[in-house]
């Protein structure tokens, strides 16, 4: 029992450390994507970050948003969303769109 508790605590620490490395979207990020995403809001970007953390980590470690450009992220997220759906992981069209929007906003490219 004690080993399970220690392992669970260690897993929580690792997961929280991974999540904290992701950039929180800012007003500057929002302004940078308004031409491509005119209906974007800071709330939607934060939802995208949350979806990225919660959905994508079901299958693999999270990538640094700066590792890919806008075009690459759009293609990767579409492909990975389809793979996740094939595994029974819920990824709605809205979730997919917000993940893309978040990654494009904070990738710095």
C-alpha positions in Angstrom: 0.0 0.0 0.0 2.7 2.4 1.0 4.6 1.8 -2.3 1.5 2.7 -4.3 1.1 5.9 -2.4 4.7 6.9 -3.0 4.4 6.1 -6.7 1.2 8.1 -7.0 2.8 11.1 -5.3 5.8 10.8 -7.6 3.6 10.7 -10.7 1.7 13.8 -9.6 5.0 15.7 -9.1 6.2 14.7 -12.5 3.0 15.6 -14.2 2.7 19.0 -12.5 6.3 19.7 -13.4 5.6 19.0 -17.0 2.6 21.1 -17.1 4.3 24.1 -15.5 6.8 24.3 -18.2 4.2 25.1 -20.8 3.8 28.8 -21.5 0.6 30.4 -20.3 -0.9 32.4 -23.1 -0.7 36.2 -22.8 -2.4 39.1 -24.4 0.6 39.5 -26.7 0.1 35.9 -27.9 -3.6 36.6 -28.5 -2.8 39.7 -30.5 -0.3 37.7 -32.6 -2.9 35.3 -33.8 -5.9 37.6 -34.2 -5.4 37.8 -38.0 -5.6 34.0 -38.4 -8.1 33.4 -35.5 -10.3 36.6 -35.3 -12.6 35.0 -32.8 -9.8 33.9 -30.4 -9.9 34.9 -26.8 -7.5 34.5 -23.9 -10.0 32.1 -22.3 -10.0 29.9 -25.5 -6.2 29.9 -25.5 -6.2 28.7 -21.9 -8.7 26.0 -22.7 -6.4 25.0 -25.6 -3.5 24.7 -23.2 -5.6 22.6 -20.8 -6.8 20.3 -23.6 -3.2 20.0 -24.8 -2.0 19.0 -21.3 -4.9 16.6 -20.6 -5.5 15.0 -24.0 -2.1 14.8 -25.6 -0.4 13.4 -22.5 -2.6 10.4 -22.7 -0.4 9.0 -25.4 3.0 10.7 -25.2 5.1 13.3 -23.5 4.2 16.9 -24.3 6.3 18.7 -26.9 7.6 22.2 -26.4 5.4 24.5 -28.5 8.5 26.2 -29.9 9.6 22.9 -31.5 7.3 23.3 -34.5 6.0 26.1 -36.6 2.3 27.0 -37.2 1.9 24.8 -40.3 3.6 21.8 -38.6 1.5 22.2 -35.5 -1.7 22.3 -37.5 -0.8 19.1 -39.3 0.5 17.3 -36.2 -2.5 18.1 -34.1 -4.9 16.9 -36.8 -3.0 13.7 -37.2 -2.7 13.0 -33.5 -6.3 13.9 -32.8 -7.4 11.3 -35.3 -5.0 8.7 -33.7 -6.4 9.6 -30.3 -10.0 9.2 -31.5 -9.0 5.8 -32.9 -7.9 4.8 -29.4 -11.2 5.9 -27.9 -9.9 9.2 -26.4 -12.4 12.0 -26.7 -11.1 14.8 -28.9 -13.9 17.0 -30.1 -13.5 19.3 -33.1 -13.6 22.3 -30.7 -10.9 20.8 -28.5 -8.7 20.1 -31.5 -9.2 23.7 -32.8 -8.3 25.2 -29.4 -5.2 23.0 -29.0 -4.0 24.2 -32.4 -4.8 27.8 -31.6 -2.9 27.6 -28.3 0.2 26.0 -29.9 0.3 28.5 -32.7 -0.1 31.4 -30.3 2.7 30.4 -28.0 5.2 28.8 -30.3 7.0 32.1 -31.0 7.1 31.6 -34.7 
